[in-house]
Amino acid sequence: MKSSNKDMSSKRRRLLQCAVGITFSYGARKQMLASAQAPASGTLARVRPGEPGWPSETQWNELSQQVGGALVKVQSPLATCLKSPDSDECRQLFKELKNPYFLGDELGLTQSLGWVDAWISMPSVYAVAARNTNDVVAAVDFARRHNMRLVVKGGGHSYQGTSNAPDSLLIWTRKINGITLQDAFVGEGCEGHTPPVRAVTVGAGALWAHVYDAVTTHAGGYVQGGGCMTVGVAGLIQSGGFGSFSKAYGLAAGSLLEAEVVTADGAVRIANACTNPDLFWGLKGGGGGSLGVVTRLTLRVHELPETFGAVNMTVKAASAPAFHRLIGLIVDFYQQNLLNPHWGEQITLRHDNVLKIAMVFQGLSRGEAQAVWRPFMDTVARTPDDFKVEFSPFKIVATSARDFWAPTMFKRLLGFVSTDDRPGAPKDNVFWSGNRGEAGQVLHGYESAWLPAALLQDDRRQALADTLFAATRQWSVTLHVNKGLAGAPDEAIAAARNTATNPAALDAFALLIAAAEGPPAYPGIQGHEPDTELARWNARAIGHAMDEVRKLVPQPGSYLAESDFFDAQWQRSFWGSNYSRLLAVKDRYDPDGLFFVHHGVGSERWSPDGFTRFG
């Protein structure tokens, strides 16, 4: 452990005092929502620092010895800026906040710095920087015995703020990051029941960039993970997990073969189709940090296709009526040509009458991909007064699938891939340049809705196009076509059906997202404070856009990892008909609610901060 209690407490108080005044007017909407939902009185309260029952210095030292010195007193690097906003250290910090690997390596930070009127990234008091499962067990047992607020962080990418909580003990799994390939894996207890399959076993703290490097670049296989390479493996799997090629390979959770998890009683359990199958099902999309601490996962390795590729272009419409027609064209084109396992990623419809295509494909050559898009391009070209296409010699590119995630010179020169620029950083610390904007962001608003494939039928496509156009009059919207499983192979849909993910995803052709964010900022840091007025304006505009969508799809369901912090119907939105079954799993493995996250399974029984349980 580092520094004295006195010094640490003083620094922590300064951090909290500087932030609190703005933080919790900044969080006013959250508090209003909480007071409207919470019961009048509590029956159980977790302990906070300085209160009777908070562990003594001797008890903390005992935990430190038990975990081999892996207990750390946490301080946010932002404390320096709160004290000296004009210092060189603060200027350097705000540059580093745009590096997702820097954020992931900092105990006291999260990948997003907050959400205006919702939450702010705040450090725990202590953290166990777990190196193995035994460290996790020790931390879970300690939190349970001392009635502490517990939080779990791997990659730290939660938009809902679930990987941080002030006044808590943090279990940080980032250092549990081993990756092992297996040619013939059979789950524990499944001998004689399931055939051996090619698999990869991954520590909970591993990041997808490193898993792709091991499985695809070096071993020529494919594992279904996330599109963003710096997302943690365990968090994505427990969210359900969509990646760029989910239209071909399904949910990341659908490829989960086995997990090792530490439950609230401190037991280390194996969860697979044969052993603890109810817990296994719950971990596949039930949300991270709710059922236990996952320490290890084994995932199916699929056959790698010959090629991966990308299509990038923008089309600018000359007027609103022309843009309305362009939306109809892309909706028709998608239904006729792209609703199949080859295609994924995003079609953005912008408020300024711009259509942006940022899609990927698998199993097609560059020539085949060009042939797919030629009819659309020809249609657009026939009316040059209405549409202007931004051409590029690299509008449609393809590469060997084995090289897709490798940081080749070609991709670096074109700006597709960025690297961790810290001195001595590992060479495999790479990320898509397009994700840089998310590093250190402060969210203004974020809502999503699954759009059923029935909207693509001949008699409904015009209504869909009309709705999308109406939404863009309020805010830009993006169709994430890889995050709806309509058009996927039957086996991928069957595997997804056997997860806790909202069944609405199974017959959706896309997840529509409307969102806004600002650059790295933090309340109380002069010159780096969030623009709350702009954020609230943007949030209202997003809400108006989603109101248009809900006219067409009244209760659409929402992806829990990319959703509205303030969704009052979150149980239905995130899990639909699966919620009651998930709650039963929660009650079996965590009956006292040790594991709490915002809008997680069973969280309706607690105050919004997770400190008070209601009767």
N, C-alpha and C positions, 0 to 999 in steps of 0.2 A: 504494500500500500504506500501511496506517495503523499507527502506533505502532512502537516498536522491537522487535527480536527478543527482547531481554532481558525487556522488560515483558510481551510477549505470551507468552513461554515460561513466565514466572513465574505469570501468570494461568491459563494452561492447566494447569500442574501443580497449582495449588490446586483447580481444578475437578475434575481427575481424582482427586487424593488424597482429596478430600471424598467423592467418589462411589464410589471403587474398593472400599473396605472393605465397603460395603453392596451395591454394584453386583454383585459377583461371588460373593456368597452369594445375592443376589437372582437371579443367573443360574446357580445351582447345577444346576438341572434341565437346562439347555442343555449345561453342561459334561459331566454324566453321559451325556447322549445322545451328545455328540461323542466321548467316550472309548470308548463302545461301538461306534461306527461307523467311527472313523478308523483307517487303517493305522498300523503301528507307527512308521514313520519317513518323513520328508519328503525330497524331492529338489530342491525349489525354494522359496525364501523371498523374499517381498517385503520391501522395505526399510522400516524405521520411523525416526522422528525420532531423531537421535543416533547412529544406526548408520552404519558405513562405507557409502558409496554414496548416503546421503541428500543431495539436492541442496544445493549451497552457496548462500549468500546471493546471490552473483553470478549463479548459474543461475536462481534465483527472480526476480531483477530482470530478467533477459533474457526470461523468460516474461511478466512484467508488461508489459514494453515491447511484446512481440509481440501481446498482447491489448489494447493501448491502455489500460492501467491497470485492467483489469477483474479483476486478481488481488487477492484480499482475504484477509487473515489472519482466520480465523474465531474468534469467541468466542461462546459461548452466553450469552444474557441471564440464564440461571439462575445464572451465576457470581456475580452480585450477591447473590442470595438465599443462596447457599452461604456467603458471607462475612457478610452482614447480614440474617438471615431476618426481623427485626422492623422493617426499614426501610420508609419510605414507598415507596421504589422497588420493593421486593419485593411489597408489598401491591398496588401498581398493576399489576405484572407479572402476578400471579395473576388479576387481573380481566381483563387483556388476553388471557390464555391461553384464554378462552372465546370469542374472536373468531377464526374460522378465517382471515380475511384477514390479521390480525396475524401469525398463525403462518406463513402462506404467504409473507409478506414478510420473514421473519427467516431469514437464512442459517444460523444455528446452531440452529434448532428444526425439529421435524417436527410434523405435525398431531396425532399421538398421542405422548405423552411416554415410552411404553414398554409393556412387557408383563411382568408379574411373573414372575420366574424364566426369562425369555427374553431380553429386550433392553432397553436404555435409550437414549433419544435422546442421542447424544454428537456433538459437533461435529467436523468435519474440521479438519486443520491449516490448509490453504489451500483456497480455492475460486476458480474462474473463474466470475464472474457473466456468463455468455456473453450477448452481444448479437446474435450472428450465427453462421453456420456456421463461419466462419474461426476464431472464438474456440474453438469446440468442437474443431476439428481440432488447434489448437495444444495444447490441454489433453490430448487423447488421445495425441498424439505425445510430449509431455513425460512423461506417466505411463508410456508404453511404454518410452521410452529409459532412464528412471531406475528401472524395475522397482517402480513404486508401486502401492499399493492405490488403486483408482479407484472412485468412487461417483457416481451420477447422481441428481439430484433435480429434479422439476418442481413438482407440487403438494404433494408430501411426504406423501401419504395412506397410504402402505404400512403395513398392520397387521403385516407381517412384519419391519418395521424396515429394509427394503432401501434406503431413501433416506437413510441415514446410516451412517457408519462412522468410528470414531476412527482417528487416525494415517493419514488418507487425503487425497487430493486430490479435491475435489468439483467436478463440473460441474453448475452450476445453470442450468437453462434457462428460469427464470421470465420473464426479460426478452425472450425470443424469443416474442412473443405476438401477432403481427399476425394479422388476420382479413380475408380477401378472398373475396368471392363471385364465382362465374364461371357464366355462362349456358350455356356449351358446352365442357366440359372433356374433353380426350382425353389420356391418359397418354403419357409419353415412350416412343417406340418402338411405340406402339399405333395410330398413324395408319393408317387403312385397315382396322384389325382390330376396333376397338370404336367404337360410335357416340358422339357427344358427349352429355354429360349435364350437368345442373345440379349444381354442386358448390360446396364452400367449402374454401379452403385456409387452414390454421391453423398458427401457430407452436406448437412443442411445449410451450411454457410457458403457453399460454392456458388459462383455466379455463372450465368448461362454462357458468357463468352468463353470461359475456361472449359465448360462441359462440351460445347460445340467444337472447340479446338481439339480436345481429346478424342471425341467420338467421331467427328466428321473429318477434320483436317488430317489427323494422324491415323485413324482406324477405318475410315471409309464407310461409316455407318451413319444413321440419322436417328436422333432422339428429339421428340417433340417438346420444345420448350417455348420460351417467350421471344417476342420480337426484339425487345430491348435487351441488349447483352449484359447490362449491369444489374438486372433484376436477380434477386436471390432465388435459388432453386426451390427451397422449401415453401417460401411464401407464395410463389406462383402456383405450385401444385395444389396447395390448400385453398387457393382462390378458384380452382378449376383449371385455369391456365390456357390462354389462347396464344398461338404464335403465328408467324407469317404464313405457315403452310398447314394450318389447322383444317382447312377445307379438304386436305388430302389425308392428314394423319389424326385429326380429331383433337380433343382436349389433351393437354399435358397430363391431367389427372387420369385420363382414360388409359394412359400408358404406365401408370404406377402399378408395380408388381408387389412391392412390399415396403413397409416403413418401420423404422424403430422410433418409438415415441416414449417420452417420460410423462406419465400421467400425474394427476394432482396428488396422489398418495405416495409419489416418489418411486413407483414401480417402473421398471423398464419393460415395455411390452413390444412384441412384434405384432404387426397388423398386416394381414394379407387376406386373400380370399378364403383361406382355410383356418387361420388363427386370428381370433378377435375380428371377425368379418364386419361387425357393426361399426367398430372404430375405424376400420379400413375404409368403409364406405363414407363415413363422416369426414375423414381426412381428405377425401377426393372432392374438394369444392365446398367444404363446410366453413372455410375461413381460417386463416392463420391465427394462432394465439388463443383459440377458444377451447380446444379439446385436450391440449397437452403441448409439450415441446418436442417437435420432430427433430431427431438428431441424424438420421440416415434414411435415404430413399434409394430404392432400386427401380429403375425404369427400363421399359422395353426399348431395345435398339432395333429400328426398322431398316429395311434395305434402302440404300441411298440411290436416288434417281441419277441419271446421267448429268442433267443440267439444272441449274437454278438461273433465274434471270429477273430483270426489272424493266418496268415501263414508267417513264417519267415525262410528263408534258403538262402544259397548261393551255386552256382555250379561253380567250377573253371575248365575251359577248358585247356587242355594241350598245345594247339597250336592255332594259328589264324584260320586255316581251321576247326578245331574242334569247335571253338567258332562260326564260321559262321554257321555250322550245328546246333549248340545248339540254335542259334537265330531262325532258321527255325523250330525247335522242339517246342519252347515256343510260337511262333506265331501260329502254327497249334493247339497246345493245348489250347491256349486262345480262338481261334475261335470255337473250338469244345466243350469246357467245361466251360469257364468263361465269355462269352459274355451274361450275364443275370443279373437280379437285385440282385442276391446274393453277387456279388463280386465287390470290389473296391480297391483303392489305387494303389500301385506302382510296376512296373517291371523295374528294372534298368539294362542296358547293359553297362558294364564298359569298359573303354579303355584297361584295363589289362586282358581282356578275362574272366571276371567274370560276371555271371548272378546273380543278387540279387533279391529275391522275398520278398516284404514287403507288403502283402495284408491283407485285412480284409474281413469278410463275415458276412452276417446276415441271420437269419432264417434257419440255418443249425446246426445240432449237430456236435460235434467234430468228431464222427465216420463218419457222412455223408461227412464232409469236407475232411477227410482222404481218403475216397473212391473216391472223385473227383480227388484228386492228385495222387492216386496210379498208374494209367497208365503212367503218366509223370515220376514218380520216377522209375518205372520199366524199362522204356526205357533208362533212364540215367544210371541205374545200370548195364545194359547189356554191356556197353563199359567202364569199369573202367580205361582203359589206356587213354581214351580221357577226361573223366569227373570225378571230385572228388567232392562229395557232403559233405557239412559241416552239420553234423547231430546234433540235439539237442533234448533232451527229451521234450522240449517245442516248437518244430518246428511248431506244429499245436495246438492251444489252443482255448478254447471256454469258455464263461462265461454267466451267466444270463445277458440279455441285460440291466436290471435295474442297474447292478453293473459295467457296462462297463467304465463309467467315474469316478467312485468312487475310491479314493486313497487307495485301500485295501492293507493290509500288503503283500499279495501275489505279487501284481504288483510292490510294492516298492522294495521288495527283489530281484525281477527279473530285476529291473532297467527300467521297462516300464514307470513308472510315477515318476516325480520329483515334489517337493513342493517348495514354496516360503520360503527360509531359513532365512528371516529377522526376528529378534525378534518381537514377537507379531503379525506376519502376520496371516491373516484369514486362517483357516484350509482348506477352499475350494479353496485356491489359488494353484491349481495344473496345471501341463502341461506335455505333453508327453516328455519324456527324449530325444527322437529323434529330437525335435525342439530346443534343447538348442543351437545347433550350429548356429541357425539363430539369436540368441540374440546378439545384438551389432555388427553384421557382417558388413563388408564393401564388397559390391558386386563388382565383376570383370566383369561379363557379365551375361545376362539372356535373353534367347529367348525361344519362345514356338510356337507350330504349332498344330492345330487340324488335326488329321488323319482320313479321311473318312472311314466309315465301308466298303465301296466298295473295299478297299484294302485287305480285308480279304476273298474275293471271291477266289474260287479255282484257277482261272487263273491269280490271281494277288498276291497271298501270297508270292510266291518266289521272285517277284520283291520287295515286301515290306521287306522281310528278307535281300535281297541283299543291299537295301538302308540303313537299320539299321546297318548292318555290316560295310558298307562304312563310315557311320557317326561315328561309334566307333573307326575307325582308326584315327580320328581327336580328338574326345572328348567323354566322357561318355554321354549317353542319358537315360532319364527315361520316360517310358510310364505311365502317370497318367490315369489309365483306368476309374476312377470315374469321370473324368472331360470331358468325352465325353458321350453323352446320348444315343447313339445307344445301343440297348438291354434293355433300360429302359421301364417301363410300358407306355402304350399309354397316360394315364392321366398325367404322369410326363412330357412327351414330349409336350403335348398340353399346359400345364401350362408354360413351358419354351418358347414355341413359342409366348406366349402372354407377353413376356418381351423384353427389348431392347438389350439383349445379341445377339451377332453375330449368325445368323442362322446356321453357320457352325458347331456350337456345337451340334446341334440337331441330325445330322447323323454321328457324329464322334465317333469312338470307343475309342479314347484316346486323351489326350493332351500330345504331346511330349515336354519335357523340357530339355534344355541343359543350365547349369548354373555353375558358380564358385564364390566363395567368400573367403574372408580372415577374420581373427579374429578381434576383436574390435581394431580400430586404428583411428587416427585423425591427419591431417596435422599440423605440428608445435609442436607436443608433442614429444620431444626427446625420442627415444626408443619405441615409439608407433605409428610410422608413417606408412601409407599404403605402401605396396610394389608395387609401380606403374609399375615397369618393368615387374614383374610377372603378375600383373593384365592385362596389355595390351597383353602379350603373351597369357594368358588364353582366353581373349576376342577374339583374332584372331582365336584361335583353335575352340572356340564355333561357330564363324561365318563360319568356314570351314565345321564343322559338319552340320550346318543348311543348307549350300549350297547343301550338298548331299541330304538332305530331300526335299529341294525345287525343285530338279530335278524330283522327283516323284510327288510332290504336289506343283505346281508353286505358287499359291496364297492361302495358307492354312488357313488364319485367325489365330488370336492369342487372348488369354485370357488377358484382359486389366490389371488385377491384377498381372499377371505373364508374363511379356513381355519385349521386348527390348526398353530401354529408347530412343534409337536413330531411331526407326522405322519411316521412312519418310512417310509411307503409313498408319499411325496409324488409320485414320478414317475408312478405309476399313478393316484393320486388326482387330480392336476391335469391330466394329459394322456392317460391311458389308452394306447390303441394308437398315439397320435401321438408318443410320446416318442422312439422310435428315429429317426424322421425328423427331429425337432427337434434331436437330438444331432448328426445328420449336418450340418445347417445350421450349428450351432455350430462344429463342427470345420472347416468350410470357411471361415467368415468370422472366427473367433476361435480358431485352433488352439492358441494359448498361454494362453488363458483370462484375457485382460486384464480382461474384464467378469465380475464375480462378484456374485451376490446369494444370500442365504439361500434354499435350496431352489429355485434357478434352474437352468436347463438346464446340465448339466455340473458343477454345484457339488459333486457327490459325489466329485470328484477333488481337492477342496480341504479344508483344515481349516475348521471352522465360522466362523472369523473372516476367511477368505479370504486369509490370508497365507502359507500353506504348501501347496504342491501335492505330491501323493503320486505315486509312480511308476506 
